[in-house]
Amino acid sequence: MIPINQFIEVIKKHGALGVLTLWLTYTHFEVQDVKERLYNCLDRQTEINRSPIKENKQEKPATTNEIIGVLETKKRILAKK
């Protein structure tokens, strides 16, 4: 980062153009920092996605013509699948 003395000298010497140049330089470095952090995050995300997926196969209970639940209505009706 530019020391404050140089910052003031640039403003006195170049006026508004100097201010715009300093702002553009500052913004450029900020964008580069954010871009680097995003790429690092993307790299970590791809590492996570590349890890093997554990398959958890759970057997579904047999529900053929079995009572699943009771519906709350004016008339109590048993729900069947």
C-alpha positions in Angstrom: 0.0 0.0 0.0 1.2 3.5 -0.7 2.3 5.5 2.3 0.1 8.5 3.2 2.9 11.0 2.3 3.1 9.7 -1.3 -0.6 9.6 -1.5 -0.8 13.3 -0.7 2.0 14.1 -3.1 0.3 12.3 -5.9 -3.0 14.2 -5.2 -1.2 17.6 -5.1 0.8 16.9 -8.3 -1.9 15.2 -10.4 -5.2 16.4 -8.9 -8.3 14.5 -9.8 -6.4 12.2 -12.2 -4.1 11.2 -9.4 -7.1 10.4 -7.1 -8.7 8.3 -9.8 -5.4 6.5 -10.5 -4.9 5.7 -6.8 -8.6 4.5 -6.5 -8.2 2.3 -9.6 -5.0 0.8 -8.2 -6.6 0.1 -4.8 -9.7 -1.4 -6.5 -7.5 -3.5 -8.7 -5.6 -5.0 -5.7 -8.8 -5.6 -3.9 -10.3 -7.5 -6.9 -7.2 -9.6 -7.2 -7.4 -10.5 -3.5 -11.1 -11.5 -3.8 -10.3 -13.4 -7.0 -7.5 -15.4 -5.3 -9.8 -16.3 -2.4 -12.5 -17.4 -4.7 -10.1 -19.7 -6.6 -8.8 -21.1 -3.3 -12.4 -21.8 -2.3 -13.1 -23.4 -5.7 -10.0 -25.6 -5.3 -11.2 -26.8 -1.9 -14.7 -27.5 -3.2 -13.4 -29.6 -6.1 -11.3 -31.6 -3.6 -14.4 -32.3 -1.6 -16.3 -33.3 -4.7 -13.6 -35.6 -5.8 -13.7 -37.6 -2.6 -15.4 -41.0 -2.9 -19.1 -41.0 -2.0 -20.2 -43.5 0.5 -23.5 -45.2 -0.5 -25.9 -45.7 2.2 -28.4 -48.1 0.8 -31.2 -48.6 3.3 -33.9 -51.2 2.6 -37.4 -49.7 2.4 -39.9 -51.4 4.6 -42.6 -53.3 2.8 -45.8 -51.2 2.8 -48.0 -53.2 0.5 -51.6 -52.8 1.8 -50.3 -51.8 5.2 -51.7 -48.9 7.3 -49.3 -45.9 7.1 -51.1 -43.3 9.2 -54.3 -41.7 10.4 -55.6 -38.5 8.7 -57.2 -35.9 10.9 -60.5 -34.9 9.3 -64.2 -34.8 10.4 -64.3 -38.5 9.6 -61.3 -40.5 10.6 -60.1 -42.3 7.5 -57.2 -44.8 7.5 -54.6 -44.0 4.8 -53.4 -46.9 2.8 -50.7 -47.0 0.2 
